[in-house]
Structures are given as C-alpha cells and as structure tokens.
Amino acid sequence: YGYGGGAGGVLINQGQMNLAGGAFSNASRSFSNAGTIALSNWETFTALNSGVGSTFDNTGLISIGANSVFDTGTPARFSNSGTFAIAGGGRLMLRDNGIAALGAVGITAGGTLEVNVNGVATPLSALGGVANFGTTQVDYGATFDLGAGTLDMNPGALGSLLVMSGGVVRNGIILPHAGVLAFQSNATLDNITDLGPVTVGANTYVVVSNGLRAPTIDLTAANAQLYFSDTNATLDHTSLLMGGPSGYSYLIEQAGSLTLTLGSHAVLTQTTGSVYAQGGAAGDALTNQGQMNLGGGFFYDQYTSFTTTGTMALSNAEALY
C-alpha cells in the first residue's frame, strides 16, 4: 500500500516493479512511472489517487499479464506517452475522466481495454467524445470496443498508428487525421459508422459487420478481400478502388441470402486486373445504385442475381462476366 495523500504526495517509479499474485494499492496524490511495472499471476494494481491536482503519468512500460488487472483510478489528469502491453487474460481499466492522452497500447489475444464509468464497466467512451491514441496493436482474438465513442488518431506531429493483426475493432467512429489504419493481417470492423481511408494489404481480408462508411476503400493490392457478414449490407458515400497489376480483388459474402448494395453515392473504379464479386449461395444479390467505372480488366459477377439502377461504364477492353 503506497500512501501519500497530501497535496504534494507523489510516488515515482524509475526502476522495476514486479507484482505477482496479490494486490497493490497506490493512494499518493500523483503517480509517475518512468520505469517498468510488470503484473502477473492474478495481480491487481489499483491507483486510488483522485481530486484536484491529482495525476497519473506513464512514460515507461506497464505490462499486464494473464488474469491481472491494472486500474488507473480517477486522477484529474491521465496521460500515457509510454506503453501499456495487455497480454491474453489481462485487463487495462481506465476511469472515464481526466484522459489527456492514451499513447501506445498493445492488446494481444484475449486482452481487454475498457473504461469504468461511475463503477460500471463499459467499453471505451472517453466522456462520450474523443480519446487520443498513439500506436494501438490489436492482435488475433483481441477486441477493442469503442463503446459508441470516437477514436481520434491525431496525438501530434508524429501521427498515430492503429495496427490490425487480426482481432476486432467495433462500435464507434475512427478519425485517422494524421494517423494510419493498417491491416497487416485479417481483421474485423464491426459497427464502425465512420472511418478514414482504408487500405487492405496483399493476401489480407477485412470482414465488415453491421455497416461501414469510409471515404476510400483500396483493394488494389494482390488478393485483397472485403467480406460482408450481414444479410443486407450497403456500401455508400465511398470510393471503392479494385483491381491491380497482380492478383485479384474480391467482394465476398459470408451470409446466405445476402444483398450487397452499392449505394447512390458509391463509386467503384477498376482500371486493371481482375475483380471477383462472389455471392454464390441461393438468394445472394448484388445491386448497383451508384457508379461502376470498369476499364482495362475483368469483372466476374458470381452473385445469383445482379441489378443496376445506377450507372455502369465499361472501357479500355473491359470484360464483364
């Protein structure tokens, strides 16, 4: 139990704190970590600092092992320019007040990042508004839940990075600004209502569930794939870039009897390569209400039905099958 509750009470770690199998409570007015804190074996770290002038600052490394919890408490100001590493079964609990910046966070399979509001565990909401992030790595089996909040990837001149190496990002808005949303391997976007430009890498797929709105979706890398898991999915207010100098681009349905609609403000552009629109199950349908500009390659429609009420323009020896 660390205590320094007076106006000037400060606890500073510049070394190594190995906490395992128990509970560590810090009640100093301000807490600063410039070293390393490692939690393991069901350890719980609770920061009890709160009130006017209280702070929590991490410029070092805080690793949260399996079945361990790090609770940042309710300081007047919370800031992380260091790194939180959340292992499988580990949990980083933020309180929904005083968040100045949440910098680098790595979430591996089974790890959890959550905000606790007035004692009730909720996903990240950051006062219902905006949280600023640095580098966040979401690996296979991990979930980053925005809780109807906004992820603002604009922490400063260096920009920020959200890396999807599997895992799920869901329930909110992502504002990339100067940052980068990178798909290094297969990932899922669930109920992301607004998003910056999306680039899907070679031999990578992204699953879209409960809608997606992005100004640009680039599938021109070799074998880049966009999957849809809803029975009725719509892409609108987007520029969809498909085809490439090597390999194929794919629009693929995962649900039976799916209708994929390109909305009236959607533009699909192919200038080379091959595009496969795959929906081979009975009842699958592709509907174009927008603009399809197909030039210089092959477009294979493998849906059981296709309807266009928008515009299709074929040029430059394009072939549609």
Buried (B, 14 or more C-beta within 10 A) or exposed (E): EBEBEEEEBEBEBEEEBEBEEEEBBBBBBBBBBBBBBBBBEBBBBBBBBBEEEBBBBBBBBBBBBBBBBBBBBBBBBBBBBBBBBBBBBBBBBBBBBBBBBBBBBBBBBBBBBBBBBEEEEBBBBBEEEBBBBBBBBBBBBBBBBBBBBBBBBBBEEEBBBBBBBBBBBBBBBBBBEEBBBBBEBBBBBBBBBBBBBBBBBEEBBBBBBBBBBBEBBBBBBBBBBBBBBBEEBBBBBBBBBBBBEEBBBBBBBBBEBBBBBBBEEBBBBBBBBBBBBBBEBEBBBBBBBBBBBBBBBBBBBBBBEBEEEBEBEBEEEBEBE
